[in-house]
Amino acid sequence: MPAIVEGDDYGLYVAKFRGAGQGVKALVAEQIAGELARVAGLRVPELVLLEVDPALGRNEPDYEIRQLLKASAGTNLGVDYLPGSVTFDPAAGPPPGAELASAVVALDAFVANVDRTARNTNLLVWHRELWLIDHGAALTFHHAWEQYPRGPAPPRAELGGAPPRVARDTARAPFPAVKDHVLLPWAADLPDAVARLRERLDPGSLGRVVAAVPDAWLVGGPTFPEPAAHRAAYVDHLARRLEAAELWLTEAERARALLV
């Protein structure tokens, strides 16, 4: 349940609340994927941190909204509101050029964003330019950190016992959902787009993007003892996923070949 709010800078923002059903990991994905897109040269509305005072919802008459605001006290995420923007409609056109479409598809395959389909494009047209929004469904791997590969695989179970659960290296996994990407039909420049992505998202860039995630969003789970370890895991995953780019590039090219 996002909302349009006014900040103390008098700017309007679409607020993404930490108390919403998707939880704080949606905010982490929103910020990391959005800022990676910006570093990659794509248009993303400005992302800011919004501090919600516990008093904000005390006089809210709607129970659900009041509970949402109560659960969202503290640091939340704000997305710059683009007045007059319209949702991109692939049927209405005009379609994006091959370079832009390929860059968006490559970025979404990299961050495993499952939410850029014809049904829900999460793309806005503003001043005749395409803007990327709503990346909360990206970084799907962080919903199963307990399966994240760390150290050697566990020993084989004794005869008759349950087999050990071996961590799956999602950093090297393809991205089958790319077949449903709304811009895939126009993404005729995927190899060059991936090459540009790897060039721009160097280790320093990955580290700076992840470092901007607030500590408050990275504490409270049993997997990592402190935010620094949590951040290191994000950077490690993203760096290894870039190293394995040929795997998800091949998947995207195969999916596009079935469309065109």
NUFILUM-119582 format. One line per field, with one value per residue (C-alpha): residue number from 1; residue in one letter; x, y, z. Coordinates in nm, 4 decimals. Layout:
N
num = (NUM_...)
residuo = (A_...)
c1 = (X_...)
c2 = (Y_...)
c3 = (Z_...)
END
This chain:
260
num = (1_2_3_4_5_6_7_8_9_10_11_12_13_14_15_16_17_18_19_20_21_22_23_24_25_26_27_28_29_30_31_32_33_34_35_36_37_38_39_40_41_42_43_44_45_46_47_48_49_50_51_52_53_54_55_56_57_58_59_60_61_62_63_64_65_66_67_68_69_70_71_72_73_74_75_76_77_78_79_80_81_82_83_84_85_86_87_88_89_90_91_92_93_94_95_96_97_98_99_100_101_102_103_104_105_106_107_108_109_110_111_112_113_114_115_116_117_118_119_120_121_122_123_124_125_126_127_128_129_130_131_132_133_134_135_136_137_138_139_140_141_142_143_144_145_146_147_148_149_150_151_152_153_154_155_156_157_158_159_160_161_162_163_164_165_166_167_168_169_170_171_172_173_174_175_176_177_178_179_180_181_182_183_184_185_186_187_188_189_190_191_192_193_194_195_196_197_198_199_200_201_202_203_204_205_206_207_208_209_210_211_212_213_214_215_216_217_218_219_220_221_222_223_224_225_226_227_228_229_230_231_232_233_234_235_236_237_238_239_240_241_242_243_244_245_246_247_248_249_250_251_252_253_254_255_256_257_258_259_260)
residuo = (M_P_A_I_V_E_G_D_D_Y_G_L_Y_V_A_K_F_R_G_A_G_Q_G_V_K_A_L_V_A_E_Q_I_A_G_E_L_A_R_V_A_G_L_R_V_P_E_L_V_L_L_E_V_D_P_A_L_G_R_N_E_P_D_Y_E_I_R_Q_L_L_K_A_S_A_G_T_N_L_G_V_D_Y_L_P_G_S_V_T_F_D_P_A_A_G_P_P_P_G_A_E_L_A_S_A_V_V_A_L_D_A_F_V_A_N_V_D_R_T_A_R_N_T_N_L_L_V_W_H_R_E_L_W_L_I_D_H_G_A_A_L_T_F_H_H_A_W_E_Q_Y_P_R_G_P_A_P_P_R_A_E_L_G_G_A_P_P_R_V_A_R_D_T_A_R_A_P_F_P_A_V_K_D_H_V_L_L_P_W_A_A_D_L_P_D_A_V_A_R_L_R_E_R_L_D_P_G_S_L_G_R_V_V_A_A_V_P_D_A_W_L_V_G_G_P_T_F_P_E_P_A_A_H_R_A_A_Y_V_D_H_L_A_R_R_L_E_A_A_E_L_W_L_T_E_A_E_R_A_R_A_L_L_V)
c1 = (0.0000_0.2229_0.1138_0.1997_0.3526_0.5147_0.8626_1.0075_1.1772_0.8241_0.8803_0.6254_0.7296_0.5717_0.6344_0.7184_0.6476_0.8552_0.5406_0.3727_0.3085_0.6224_0.8386_1.1631_1.3373_1.1209_1.2732_1.6235_1.5517_1.3910_1.6948_1.9701_1.8115_1.7031_2.0462_2.2181_1.9904_2.0946_2.4649_2.3968_2.2712_1.8966_1.6393_1.5099_1.3267_1.5301_1.5240_1.5286_1.4987_1.1786_1.1578_0.8039_0.7173_0.5088_0.2626_0.1780_-0.0960_-0.2567_-0.5493_-0.5862_-0.9492_-0.8859_-0.7745_-0.5553_-0.3739_-0.3322_-0.1748_0.0499_0.1807_0.2288_0.4327_0.6382_0.7806_1.1428_1.3249_1.1215_1.1828_1.0570_1.0463_1.0323_0.6812_0.6738_0.3659_0.1899_0.3706_0.1782_0.2284_0.4155_0.1814_0.3544_0.0389_0.0130_0.3788_0.6040_0.8396_1.1801_1.4940_1.6967_1.9732_1.7380_1.5201_1.8289_1.9721_1.6520_1.6232_1.9892_1.9490_1.6356_1.7957_2.0943_1.8896_1.6275_1.3383_1.0280_0.7944_0.8378_0.5752_0.3091_0.0558_0.2531_0.5270_0.6590_0.7704_0.6595_0.6730_0.7613_0.8671_0.8780_1.1418_1.1161_1.1604_1.2027_1.0066_0.9046_1.1966_1.0741_1.0290_1.3960_1.6815_1.4691_1.7688_1.7597_1.4329_1.6293_1.9578_1.9715_2.0359_2.3116_2.6352_2.8940_3.1797_3.1950_2.8859_2.7689_2.8737_2.6521_2.3849_2.4272_2.2370_1.8718_1.8968_1.7563_1.9849_2.1547_2.0225_2.2886_2.2852_2.1926_2.4200_2.1549_2.4236_2.4967_2.1362_1.9646_1.6558_1.3662_1.1200_1.2964_1.0677_0.7823_0.9750_0.7694_1.0671_1.2188_1.0789_1.2783_1.5950_1.8042_2.1297_2.1600_2.5300_2.6405_2.3996_2.5463_2.8989_2.8117_2.6490_2.9619_3.1773_2.9740_2.8945_3.2495_3.3188_3.3475_3.0051_2.8442_2.9965_2.8796_2.5226_2.4934_2.6632_2.3770_2.1221_2.0316_2.1488_1.7887_1.6890_1.9675_1.9263_1.6967_1.7518_1.9312_2.1562_2.3975_2.5405_2.5724_2.4867_2.8438_2.8222_2.4805_2.6153_2.9149_2.6791_2.4864_2.8054_2.9426_2.6248_2.5999_2.9679_2.9442_2.6254_2.8046_3.0855_2.8274_2.6533_2.6869_2.4469_2.1550_2.2434_2.2078_1.8722_1.7485_1.8650_1.7001_1.3726_1.3809_1.4471_1.1135_0.9354_1.0820)
c2 = (0.0000_0.2848_0.6440_0.9866_1.1904_1.5295_1.5453_1.8232_1.9441_2.0042_1.7398_1.4709_1.1083_0.7682_0.6150_0.2447_0.1395_-0.1085_-0.2262_-0.3386_-0.7049_-0.7510_-0.6500_-0.4612_-0.6836_-0.5236_-0.1882_-0.3347_-0.4736_-0.1460_0.0562_-0.1795_-0.2670_0.0916_0.2370_-0.0340_0.0647_0.4269_0.3354_0.1346_0.4522_0.3884_0.6423_0.5825_0.8423_0.9724_0.7370_0.8915_0.7755_0.8822_0.8970_0.8189_0.9572_0.7172_1.0039_1.0209_0.7597_0.8330_1.0254_0.8109_0.6865_0.3835_0.0899_-0.0791_0.2424_0.3281_-0.0112_0.0233_0.3602_0.2289_-0.0655_0.1636_0.3976_0.4696_0.4608_0.3962_0.4467_0.7310_0.7411_1.0815_1.1400_1.2076_1.4268_1.3633_1.0371_0.7502_0.3763_0.2356_0.0305_-0.1964_-0.2058_0.1718_0.2362_0.3748_0.0869_0.1632_0.1321_-0.1877_-0.0392_0.0790_-0.2336_-0.4549_-0.2542_-0.2931_-0.6659_-0.7191_-0.5268_-0.7197_-1.0556_-0.9563_-0.8559_-1.1303_-0.8864_-1.0952_-0.7956_-0.6291_-0.8057_-0.6883_-0.7281_-0.5036_-0.3186_-0.1062_0.1424_0.5036_0.7426_1.0906_1.3732_1.1126_0.9090_0.5643_0.5485_0.2346_0.1959_-0.0651_-0.3043_-0.4580_-0.7989_-0.8168_-0.9917_-1.2970_-1.4819_-1.2781_-1.4413_-1.7631_-1.6501_-1.9702_-2.1546_-1.9167_-2.1110_-2.0514_-2.2926_-2.6605_-2.8707_-3.0729_-3.4406_-3.7087_-3.8346_-4.1744_-4.4635_-4.4315_-4.0654_-3.7643_-3.6296_-3.2994_-2.9833_-2.8463_-2.4741_-2.3771_-2.1201_-1.8784_-1.6350_-1.8687_-1.9574_-1.8585_-1.6395_-1.8268_-1.5439_-1.3354_-1.4996_-1.2848_-0.9557_-0.6820_-0.5409_-0.8700_-0.8493_-0.5281_-0.6381_-0.7069_-0.5828_-0.8108_-0.9118_-0.5476_-0.4521_-0.7168_-0.6050_-0.2465_-0.3657_-0.5550_-0.2554_-0.0072_-0.2277_-0.2810_-0.3981_-0.0390_0.0504_-0.2579_-0.1761_0.1856_0.0909_-0.1709_0.0545_0.3039_0.0545_0.1639_-0.0553_-0.0623_-0.2698_-0.5238_-0.6250_-0.8663_-1.1828_-1.4943_-1.5424_-1.2511_-1.1273_-0.7647_-0.5336_-0.5449_-0.9204_-0.8793_-0.6167_-0.8334_-1.1159_-0.8886_-0.7624_-1.1157_-1.2457_-0.9583_-0.9820_-1.3563_-1.3087_-1.0659_-1.3156_-1.5724_-1.3310_-1.5669_-1.8089_-1.5696_-1.3955_-1.7263_-1.7815_-1.4388_-1.4836_-1.8255_-1.6830_-1.3937_-1.6300_-1.7961_-1.4586_-1.3053)
c3 = (0.0000_-0.1214_-0.0693_-0.2053_0.0764_0.1135_0.2652_0.4757_0.1564_0.0163_-0.2498_-0.3328_-0.3031_-0.3477_-0.0061_0.0171_0.3755_0.5710_0.7480_0.4232_0.3537_0.1427_0.4389_0.4605_0.2034_-0.0655_0.0317_0.0132_-0.3329_-0.4398_-0.3417_-0.4594_-0.7949_-0.8576_-0.7866_-0.9924_-1.2805_-1.2349_-1.2386_-1.5537_-1.7220_-1.7021_-1.5840_-1.2317_-1.0190_-0.7272_-0.4273_-0.0799_0.2795_0.4543_0.8309_0.9472_1.2905_1.5050_1.5579_1.1877_1.1968_1.5317_1.3829_1.0711_1.0696_0.8458_1.0611_0.7989_0.7076_1.0754_1.1443_0.8382_0.9550_1.3073_1.1766_0.9519_1.2151_1.1332_0.8007_0.4871_0.1160_-0.1015_-0.4809_-0.6468_-0.7789_-1.1537_-1.2138_-1.5419_-1.6139_-1.7730_-1.7602_-2.0576_-2.2761_-2.5287_-2.7410_-2.7643_-2.8443_-2.9590_-2.8751_-2.7251_-2.9334_-2.9312_-2.7146_-2.4395_-2.4449_-2.4263_-2.1371_-1.9347_-2.0075_-1.9154_-1.5897_-1.4919_-1.5719_-1.3604_-1.0543_-1.1128_-1.1380_-1.2022_-1.2207_-1.5608_-1.7698_-2.0132_-1.7333_-1.4990_-1.6860_-1.3977_-1.6602_-1.6843_-1.9773_-1.8579_-2.0898_-2.3684_-2.1869_-2.0280_-1.6488_-1.4387_-1.1136_-0.8552_-0.8091_-0.4855_-0.6488_-0.7551_-0.5708_-0.5082_-0.3645_-0.0438_0.0611_0.1252_0.2771_0.4819_0.1547_0.0510_-0.0220_0.2492_0.2940_0.1875_0.1326_0.4361_0.4540_0.3058_0.5457_0.6997_0.5456_0.6294_0.7317_0.5537_0.2786_0.3618_0.2082_-0.0222_-0.0895_-0.4441_-0.6047_-0.7282_-0.8444_-1.1349_-1.2076_-1.5325_-1.5214_-1.6857_-1.6098_-1.8751_-2.1306_-1.9980_-1.9997_-2.1643_-2.3596_-2.4722_-2.8301_-2.8898_-2.7081_-3.0172_-2.8616_-2.5589_-2.5839_-2.6052_-2.3242_-2.0942_-2.1817_-2.0901_-1.7678_-1.6641_-1.7450_-1.5410_-1.2423_-1.1220_-0.7639_-0.6433_-0.7833_-0.6303_-0.2935_-0.2983_-0.3923_-0.1194_0.1367_0.1012_0.2384_0.5946_0.8817_1.0058_0.7032_0.7518_1.1155_1.2931_1.0921_1.2207_0.9172_0.9528_1.2831_1.1723_0.8790_0.7474_0.6925_0.5337_0.2924_0.2054_0.1084_-0.1294_-0.2929_-0.3236_-0.4847_-0.7324_-0.8286_-0.8884_-1.0884_-1.3175_-1.3612_-1.4736_-1.7117_-2.0089_-1.8399_-1.8068_-2.1353_-2.3169_-2.1458_-2.2577_-2.6158_-2.6343_-2.5021_-2.7496_-3.0407_-2.9687_-2.9947_-3.3100)
END
